[in-house]
Amino acid sequence: MSNPFENRAPSLSGPATDIVPVTPSDSGEMADVATSLYVETGGVLALVTVAGQPRTVMLGDRAFLPVGVRQVLATGTTASGIHALVMA
């Protein structure tokens, strides 16, 4: 199978290289900063942006949030099925 990502540097303007499940946590950041988040079941999403700012947003089912995120907080988050798109 050919790999279109082979021999290419990851780019924020291109697609993510992986998608990983997120377990909300008040004590620790994600292993990799997310370029965006995907939420399967909507609700409130409490997070810390890549700029270090705490934010709370309401998302519907099957929603993408195109913002850099370093942490999804457990306190205040009611959305579920959260996935981080990353450049790992």
Steps between C-alpha positions, in 0.01 A plus 500: 500500500637842417529750786439865401640613839837333442784749449278797593538722803183535710322830442231681697334586170477133404315205649578367847719191512298322769180514704507387864233464767505762776425432865415833665731579792540791739855397592687435177537623146464273197815325375482698174339839437191455285461700180124453545250287689217276384204434733263207440233596755449870550495696823724739685873479435734663753854530366831683506613637164851471362535868601436396862153653527214314673187490284157341522296432186175320419518254212240292320528135407774406248668841527852614414666777701783642286719650773829388652435329834748386765253372762136391522380554855285247686332769708231663289521258205180314416579417136622147433674301233772765480788447258810712437637549149876516541822539305678216682 
